Structure formats: structure tokens, C-alpha cells
Amino acid sequence: MSLLKNEVDVLKRVPLFSGVDAGKLKLLAFTSKVVRFKAGEVLFRQNDAGDSAYVILSGTARVFVDGPDGEIELAEVGETDFVGEIAILCDVPRTASVAATSDLTALRLSKETFAEFLVTFPTMSVAMMRELAFRLSRTTAELVASERRHAHA
């Protein structure tokens, strides 16, 4: 199987791209760059400028933020997960850090390429809004639960 076909197969399973046809996904894969990280390597750091987002093709990574008492683990991500999109969508510094927890291969989508795809393919824009709303809802629920645990401690 060609590398491009493999990338398209993974992109098809990414919820954000589920409504995009294979030809457009092939174009997205072609205009993106495959990058590899060893376990422990950082894809990007909190507060860095956001110039790209990543679709994980294989491997795992952890998402974390720097807190007053050290690192706070937010999530473990793996194949078909999409990270780094908030910084490129909102033009803000990175909101979290992501580090590989195993050897990891990802598709790096530049800010410009991703923005062009969102404009060209409205179904992607709608899927992105849904995904971001879901993440915001989940984060809010986690913060409320954490606040309740601390109030009762």
C-alpha cells in the first residue's frame, strides 16, 4: 500500500474529515508533510506560536499543560486524533503541550493549508465546530467535577 493511500485511509477515520470525499482527502494528504517523533519528543509546547496541526497516523502522545504544581495531564491521544488545531484556528499561542509516548508518525497540516480546506469544504468547518464544542463541553464538565472534589476535600 502506498504511503499516500495509508494517509488517506487514516484521514477517513478522523471524525473531522468523515464528510470529506477521498479525492479531497488525498489532496489534503499530498499538501501536508509526514513527520516522525521518537518517544519523549515534543510535537509542540504550550505558549508556542501555532503554525500547524497534526493528525496522528500511528503511535501515541500525551497532552498536558504546565500548572502551578507541575504538569497536568489532559489526555492521551493516538491514531486518528487531531491535535494543535486550536492555535491555528484562533490564531493564539498553543494552549497545551503534546509529547510522544511511543514512536509516533503524524501528518503535519500547515495553518495556511488547513484554513484553505475549511473555506473550500464547508462540511469540514461544521465538523470542526462540533468537535471543538464537544471538547469545550467535556473540559467544562471536568472542571466542574474537579471543583466539586476540591470543595468536598
Buried (B, 14 or more C-beta within 10 A) or exposed (E): EEEEEBBBBBBBEBBBBEEBEEEBBBBBBEBBEBBEBEEEEEBBEBBEEBBBBBBBBBBBBBBBBEEEEEEEEBBEBEBBBBBBBBBBBEEEEBBBBBBBBEEBBBBBBBBEBBBEBBEEBEBBBEBBEEBBEEEEEEEEEEEEEEEEEEEEE
